[in-house]
Amino acid sequence: MADPIHPGGPTRALVIANPASGSYNPRLIMEVEELCADYLRHTEVYSTTGPGDATEAVRSRVSAGANAPDLVVAIGGDGTVQEVVQGLVSATGPRAALLAVPGGTGNSGYKMLWGEQFWAETLKAVLADCGPGGAARLRHLDTAHLEETGRTVYLGGCSGVIAEALVSARSVPQSGRARYARAYTEAARAYTPYPGRVTVDGHLVHQGPTLLANVGGGQYRGGQFLVLPHSLLDDGLLDVCVIGGEVPAAEVPALTLQAAHMTHPATVYARGRRITIERTDGQRLSFEHDGEYQQQTGTSVTLQVMPHALAAWAPAD
């Protein structure tokens, strides 16, 4: 083991690996484990066996008292990270901090903090260079509470065409971000705007034909589409971007790739603490959060900000 890191740095790690993630790589798991073992007192690797398993594994271990990990490394896609976040925010005892290692399709959770930096450089920064003047620091990020399901939203949630893209992705043979990009494009070509309404802290900000309403959280969806370009991760507010039906649906992927939708008059951008998205014709609202399509929601969803609820490692700058 290397010399102990500065007080306040991680000492015990739980590594969560998802064999079902979009880009599962056993060698990646081994490399993460070896790097953690070089610097930390204890490292455990846990491979998930099904939906919800990561949440329970994290919750039980982080609540274990003196032997609890203070670093949880999530290897997988945004869905895996989201399950880990559920476990972290519901655990009892001292907070453990999150670090995502990209191993899925979009990997937006990694990109929103670390950009395109290679994962090994990121992990080394957290393990060995997180002191004063170092390359990594702890941040306490906002999350959101989805009232209809009681779940925690990490990256953000979106209605409409982005939600439908997750359905399209099931039949796309590609992997990684190319898979999501193709699914998003195909879903947009066939998408019909839904009659919608969006309120922010009780104030109506949009009503009418709606292509999507994105609430977050992270700036990117699918690891590359800059839907919420002004979002800050720890300002105590949720950003919401609504793209109205006046925009041709097929153009939305290209527009959101570089945030060009922000200049369109049919785009509404706002911030608040409690945001409700509704479908006004009585039909079910198509909605996803953190890369997972939600089957349990009805005609509307409401998200309430949870300020500074999640500890996560991030670049020092």
Order of alpha helices (4+ residues) and beta strands (2+ residues): beta-alpha-beta-alpha-beta-alpha-beta-alpha-alpha-beta-beta-beta-alpha-alpha-beta-beta-beta-beta-beta-alpha-beta-beta-beta-beta-beta
